[in-house]
């Protein structure tokens, strides 16, 4: 909990107990997209673990180029540069560790229980609280660098925002009190570094199990849709490439890929 008038992000106060993540910090009061800045810095050779954070984004993006709307000075808008020795077909593990990190950090700092909605969203009480956007730069079919972008609704009040209030929420809206973004950010960096170490040690099954244990959809009846296409089934598991394994009504298993569909729980 915190005094809501004293929630400014200052690089001098962002001191996570980490070896890699957040040791280099680039702060913007306002920028178009922290992911764009991160990619520019990575292209220029910036070190792995560089953190880009902003109080406001004018062109924040989510999956499928959807806009990420955030009131200035209320939420966490961040991106991190990674240079993982990881096969391209396992790149979704980056999104998995970021998602699991958010669940753990939110629980640790606020006590809230959240769940992961495949492929990259964090939900609380059936409303979206956070999203992860992972972007890769490939060189000769290998990952040159990856950028993980995170948008987390912390102290914003979305109750009066048309088109959002029924589908999105924030920590403030769920808990009725405001929390220090700096404390939450440091917790995210510390936990994500631990998760990234697991990834570097090739502990893929441990990571996948953690993700599935915190999933909103695994074991549930879901609807997947794309354009005029829709299909019912049970979300069974997640494959190593990040696709969702769906057991459909014909008792056949299909791999559903994130870029092709949207997903919702069957009511």
Backbone torsions as a table, in degrees:
resi	resn	phi	psi	omega
1	UNK	NA	158.3	-175.2
2	UNK	-158.8	167.6	170.0
3	UNK	-77.4	115.8	-173.5
4	UNK	-64.9	-14.6	179.0
5	UNK	-85.3	-4.8	-175.1
6	UNK	-126.6	55.6	-177.4
7	UNK	-118.2	37.3	178.8
8	UNK	-78.1	139.8	175.6
9	UNK	-85.2	119.1	177.9
10	UNK	-124.3	129.8	-178.0
11	UNK	-60.6	-28.9	-179.8
12	UNK	-69.3	-18.9	-179.2
13	UNK	-97.9	-13.0	-179.2
14	UNK	-87.3	93.8	-176.0
15	UNK	-130.3	75.0	-179.8
16	UNK	-71.2	153.8	176.2
17	UNK	-84.7	73.9	-177.2
18	UNK	-132.5	163.3	175.4
19	UNK	-99.3	-32.3	-171.4
20	UNK	-117.4	-54.6	-169.9
21	UNK	-77.9	128.8	176.6
22	UNK	80.5	11.7	176.3
23	UNK	-76.6	-26.6	170.0
24	UNK	-114.4	125.9	-175.0
25	UNK	-127.3	132.0	174.1
26	UNK	-117.7	118.2	-177.1
27	UNK	-111.5	138.8	173.4
28	UNK	-127.3	132.4	169.7
29	UNK	-65.5	-36.7	179.5
30	UNK	-152.0	133.0	175.0
31	UNK	-149.0	170.9	179.7
32	UNK	-76.5	-46.6	-177.5
33	UNK	-158.8	125.5	178.1
34	UNK	-66.7	-31.9	176.3
35	UNK	-64.4	-40.7	178.5
36	UNK	-61.8	-44.8	179.3
37	UNK	-62.5	-42.9	-179.3
38	UNK	-61.3	-42.6	179.2
39	UNK	-65.1	-38.9	178.0
40	UNK	-63.5	-44.8	179.3
41	UNK	-65.7	-40.5	179.4
42	UNK	-63.8	-40.2	177.2
43	UNK	-62.7	-28.3	179.3
44	UNK	-90.2	6.0	173.0
45	UNK	94.4	13.9	179.9
46	UNK	-60.9	152.6	-173.4
47	UNK	-70.2	152.2	172.1
48	UNK	-60.9	140.1	179.7
49	UNK	96.3	-6.8	178.5
50	UNK	-60.4	131.3	-179.3
51	UNK	-105.9	129.4	171.6
52	UNK	-114.3	126.5	-178.0
53	UNK	-137.7	145.6	-177.1
54	UNK	-138.2	151.7	173.2
55	UNK	-84.6	-20.4	179.5
56	UNK	-151.3	139.9	174.0
57	UNK	-121.2	137.3	177.8
58	UNK	-95.6	-19.9	-179.9
59	UNK	-136.7	45.5	177.3
60	UNK	-64.5	138.8	-176.1
61	UNK	-124.4	150.5	169.6
62	UNK	-114.4	-163.8	178.5
63	UNK	-62.5	148.3	179.3
64	UNK	58.9	30.4	177.5
65	UNK	61.6	25.1	175.0
66	UNK	-73.6	147.8	178.9
67	UNK	-73.5	144.5	172.6
68	UNK	-110.7	111.2	-176.1
69	UNK	-92.7	129.7	-177.7
70	UNK	-148.3	127.7	176.2
71	UNK	-68.4	139.6	-177.6
72	UNK	-58.0	137.6	171.0
73	UNK	72.6	19.5	-176.0
74	UNK	-121.7	-23.3	-170.6
75	UNK	-125.0	178.8	174.4
76	UNK	-101.3	119.6	177.6
77	UNK	-125.0	106.0	-168.5
78	UNK	-144.8	157.0	173.0
79	UNK	-142.6	149.5	179.6
80	UNK	-129.7	143.4	177.1
81	UNK	-95.0	130.3	176.0
82	UNK	-126.2	149.9	174.1
83	UNK	-129.7	72.7	-172.6
84	UNK	-82.9	141.0	170.1
85	UNK	-85.1	82.7	-169.8
86	UNK	-139.0	132.4	175.0
87	UNK	-60.2	146.8	-178.7
88	UNK	-58.2	-36.6	-177.2
89	UNK	-71.6	-4.6	175.3
90	UNK	-113.9	14.9	-175.8
91	UNK	-65.8	-23.6	179.7
92	UNK	-65.2	-18.2	177.0
93	UNK	-62.1	-24.9	175.3
94	UNK	-64.7	-45.1	176.4
95	UNK	-64.5	-37.6	-179.6
96	UNK	-62.8	-45.3	-178.2
97	UNK	-69.5	-33.1	177.6
98	UNK	-66.8	-41.8	179.8
99	UNK	-65.0	-46.1	179.0
100	UNK	-63.6	-38.4	176.9
101	UNK	-57.9	-46.3	-178.6
102	UNK	-61.5	-43.1	177.5
103	UNK	-58.0	-46.1	-177.9
104	UNK	-68.0	-43.9	-177.0
105	UNK	-67.6	-42.3	178.3
106	UNK	-61.6	-42.9	178.3
107	UNK	-63.0	-44.2	-176.9
108	UNK	-63.6	-44.2	-173.0
109	UNK	-86.3	-36.2	-171.8
110	UNK	-115.0	-17.4	-176.5
111	UNK	83.8	-1.5	-177.8
112	UNK	-78.1	140.7	173.9
113	UNK	-92.6	122.1	177.0
114	UNK	-124.2	164.0	-179.3
115	UNK	-135.3	159.0	-177.4
116	UNK	-96.5	122.4	172.4
117	UNK	-98.6	118.1	180.0
118	UNK	-56.7	137.6	6.5
119	UNK	-96.7	-17.5	-167.3
120	UNK	-153.7	25.7	-178.0
121	UNK	-117.0	151.8	175.6
122	UNK	-111.9	127.2	-176.0
123	UNK	-116.9	147.7	173.6
124	UNK	-135.0	123.5	-177.6
125	UNK	51.0	45.3	175.0
126	UNK	66.0	21.5	174.5
127	UNK	-128.9	147.9	-177.2
128	UNK	-74.8	129.9	178.6
129	UNK	-112.9	-29.0	-173.5
130	UNK	-153.0	157.6	176.0
131	UNK	-141.3	153.5	179.1
132	UNK	-121.1	133.6	175.9
133	UNK	-126.7	110.6	179.1
134	UNK	-103.0	127.7	179.2
135	UNK	-125.7	138.5	-175.5
136	UNK	-112.8	148.4	167.3
137	UNK	-118.3	120.1	-174.3
138	UNK	-104.6	146.2	175.4
139	UNK	-137.4	116.9	-175.9
140	UNK	53.1	45.2	177.6
141	UNK	61.7	23.6	173.1
142	UNK	-124.0	155.5	-178.8
143	UNK	-77.0	113.7	174.9
144	UNK	-76.8	-48.6	172.1
145	UNK	-155.2	162.3	175.2
146	UNK	-130.8	145.4	174.2
147	UNK	-118.0	126.5	174.7
148	UNK	-106.9	116.7	176.4
149	UNK	-103.3	139.5	-179.4
150	UNK	-131.1	129.1	169.1
151	UNK	-116.9	123.3	-177.5
152	UNK	-130.1	121.4	177.5
153	UNK	-77.0	109.4	-175.9
154	UNK	-102.7	-70.9	-173.1
155	UNK	-112.1	14.8	-180.0
156	UNK	-81.4	151.0	174.3
157	UNK	-111.0	107.6	-175.4
158	UNK	-97.0	6.0	-171.7
159	UNK	-65.2	-21.3	-178.1
160	UNK	-109.0	9.7	-177.9
161	UNK	-91.0	113.6	-178.2
162	UNK	-59.0	137.7	176.5
163	UNK	79.8	-5.6	-177.2
164	UNK	-120.4	-35.0	-170.5
165	UNK	-58.0	-26.8	-178.3
166	UNK	-88.6	-10.9	-175.5
167	UNK	-122.3	-13.8	-176.4
168	UNK	-125.7	156.5	178.5
169	UNK	-146.9	176.8	178.6
170	UNK	-139.3	168.2	176.8
171	UNK	-61.9	-41.7	178.4
172	UNK	-59.6	-43.8	-178.7
173	UNK	-66.7	-32.0	-179.0
174	UNK	-82.3	-34.5	-175.5
175	UNK	-101.8	-17.9	-179.1
176	UNK	72.7	19.0	177.5
177	UNK	-151.2	160.9	-177.4
178	UNK	-99.6	149.9	-177.3
179	UNK	-123.9	154.2	179.1
180	UNK	-68.8	119.9	176.2
181	UNK	-66.0	-33.3	179.9
182	UNK	-63.7	-45.4	179.1
183	UNK	-62.5	-43.0	-179.7
184	UNK	-66.6	-40.8	178.3
185	UNK	-61.6	-44.9	179.0
186	UNK	-62.3	-39.3	178.2
187	UNK	-64.3	-41.5	177.5
188	UNK	-60.2	-45.7	-178.5
189	UNK	-64.1	-41.9	-178.6
190	UNK	-66.6	-45.1	-179.0
191	UNK	-70.4	-39.7	179.9
192	UNK	-64.2	-35.4	177.1
193	UNK	-63.2	-39.9	176.9
194	UNK	-63.5	-42.1	179.9
195	UNK	-67.1	-38.8	179.7
196	UNK	-65.6	-35.0	176.4
197	UNK	-62.2	-40.5	175.9
198	UNK	-60.3	-40.8	179.4
199	UNK	-64.5	-41.7	179.1
200	UNK	-65.5	-24.2	177.9
201	UNK	-92.1	10.1	176.9
202	UNK	61.3	33.4	178.8
203	UNK	-88.1	60.3	-173.4
204	UNK	-64.7	-40.1	-178.6
205	UNK	-66.9	-38.6	177.0
206	UNK	-61.5	-43.5	-179.0
207	UNK	-65.1	-45.0	-178.8
208	UNK	-64.8	-39.3	179.3
209	UNK	-64.3	-43.0	177.3
210	UNK	-59.0	-43.5	179.9
211	UNK	-62.1	-48.0	-177.5
212	UNK	-66.4	-34.7	178.2
213	UNK	-64.9	-24.5	-178.7
214	UNK	-110.0	20.2	-176.0
215	UNK	-85.0	140.9	174.2
216	UNK	-77.4	-24.5	-168.5
217	UNK	-111.5	-23.6	-175.4
218	UNK	-61.2	128.6	-178.5
219	UNK	85.1	-0.6	-177.5
220	UNK	-104.9	156.2	171.2
221	UNK	-76.5	129.7	-176.6
222	UNK	-133.0	164.9	172.9
223	UNK	-119.8	125.2	174.0
224	UNK	-108.0	139.7	-176.2
225	UNK	-145.6	151.0	176.7
226	UNK	-155.1	110.7	-176.0
227	UNK	63.8	-124.4	179.6
228	UNK	-87.0	-4.4	-177.0
229	UNK	-90.2	137.5	171.3
230	UNK	-148.6	151.1	-178.1
231	UNK	-148.3	140.7	177.7
232	UNK	-98.2	153.5	175.0
233	UNK	175.7	-175.4	176.8
234	UNK	-107.8	127.0	176.5
235	UNK	-74.6	109.4	-173.0
236	UNK	-88.2	-45.6	-173.8
237	UNK	-167.3	-179.3	175.5
238	UNK	-118.2	135.0	179.0
239	UNK	-84.7	167.5	-176.2
240	UNK	-64.2	-26.5	179.4
241	UNK	-84.1	3.3	178.0
242	UNK	92.8	-4.9	178.9
243	UNK	-73.7	152.3	179.1
244	UNK	-92.5	128.4	178.8
245	UNK	-86.5	114.7	-176.0
246	UNK	-109.4	126.0	171.5
247	UNK	-93.7	107.1	-172.2
248	UNK	-84.4	-177.3	-174.8
249	UNK	-68.2	-16.5	176.3
250	UNK	-92.4	11.1	179.0
251	UNK	63.9	30.0	176.3
252	UNK	-112.1	144.5	-180.0
253	UNK	-92.5	134.8	178.3
254	UNK	-131.1	144.7	174.9
255	UNK	-95.3	119.4	-178.0
256	UNK	-99.7	125.6	-175.6
257	UNK	-100.2	140.1	-169.0
258	UNK	-58.2	-38.3	-175.8
259	UNK	-72.0	-11.5	-172.2
260	UNK	-99.7	-21.2	-167.0
261	UNK	-139.5	164.4	163.2
262	UNK	-113.9	160.6	-173.1
263	UNK	-137.0	139.9	172.6
264	UNK	-144.6	154.8	177.6
265	UNK	-68.3	141.8	177.2
266	UNK	-79.1	128.0	-177.0
267	UNK	-85.6	NA	NA
